[in-house]
Amino acid sequence: MRRALRTLAAIMLLVVLVPSEAAAQRAKRPPDTTAAAAIVVDGRNGEVMYAKAADARRSIASTTKLMTALLALERADPREIFTAPAYNALPVESQINLSAGERMRVGDLLEGLLLESANDAAVTLAEGISGSRAAFVAEMNERAAELGLENTSYANPIGFDHRSNYSTARDLADLSVYLMRRPRFRRIVDMPVARLESGSRPRVIDNRNRLVARYPWVSGIKTGHTIQAGDVLVGSARGRGGARVISVVLGEPSEAARDADTVALLRWGLSRFHRVRALDPRRPLARANVEHRDERAALVPRRSAVVLVRDGERIRRRVRVPQEVEGPLAAGARVGSVTVLVDGRAVRRTALVTVADVPGPGTLRVLISTLDVPLTLLAMLAILVAAVVAAVRIRARRRVVR
């Protein structure tokens, strides 16, 4: 009976464990998406974590405005004031309703461009920076070439469908990694709502990327939609320990699918990161010979270090210590250094210190070391001398007895 119960318990345990292991394997794979093209990259360095038709050239709608924003950040002061040109927007176009001749700060125009995806803000920035839209588009393409975006071309600063206005999921991700290194850009795309103070009247605008308001860990970046492009979204997210990921979905069938796929990809990307204790002050990393002594000094990191690694990345420790140390040294004395490398990149560096006091050598040990006489040889000589002296004494006693 007991054996039967144990067998039943083992079967039940197997039934419980197998689905969980299968679920764990599924969790390692990126989620399926309805996007025509998609990518997830490490937001720290742009390394690709997942790709689907990532190099296919596609219409990109208002994610075109990412390059418009980059030129505005690079070539205009946020306090500078631009004058809005006449712009006859269609009713379906996104805009902040600038009147011809209205004056607005570049900083506010950038927020209108990136949050409201305002076409009139894009035109105002383009003409304010370059004098004309055509000149600005030429500068957009020059900048794309400089950044190595080989499959990107711009025909307008807005994102209207055009055979010469296209990019790829990979190029958009690379551009976004570059942009997210700019604090002003990061701050803007992470705002759920903004108030534009300049212009003829104050304006309150909402971020069209609703995920920023819905999920605290989502930090941007830009939505877009046209008939040819479908729904597109460049997303970003931050996790514990400095984890950052950027996703791109192109050619989604709906806004709901766009948002759902973006959230799933960002969550999957963040799940690939984990924190590892790379240095522990309780564990010696090296031992150094102590000069003039038959001892070795244990060396530990001065402080602990926890580093962020992504699945597949390797941690190495590069230790630099002298072959020999000279006492006396107090516990905690700096002797060398250790550098933590993640896939060859140095991410932490700290001192190596002695675990305990290192004693000085003493006069006899210094003399022995200086004369280069091994201690064992000296001991053997002392024994030999003692033996000779003892033999002489014994012989002397025998003579006295006779």
Secondary structure, 3 states (H helix, E strand, C coil): CHHHHHHHHHHHHHHHHHHHHHHHHHHHCCCCCCCCEEEEEECCCCCEEEEECCCCCECCHHHHHHHHHHHHHHHCCCCCEEECCCCCCCCCCCCCCCCCCCEEEHHHHHHHHHCCCCHHHHHHHHHHHHCCHHHHHHHHHHHHHHCCCCCCECCCCCCCCCCCCEECHHHHHHHHHHHCCCHHHHHHHCCCEEEECCCCCCEEEECCCCHHHHCCCEEEEEEEEECCCEEEEEEEEECHHHCEEEEEEEEECCHHHHHHHHHHHHHHHHHCEEEEEEECCCCCCEEEEECCCCCEEEEEECCCEEEEEECCCCEEEEEECCCEECCCECCCCEEEEEEEEECCEEEEEEEEEECCCECCCCHHHHHHHHHCCCHHHHHHHHHHHHHHHHHHHHHHHHHHHC
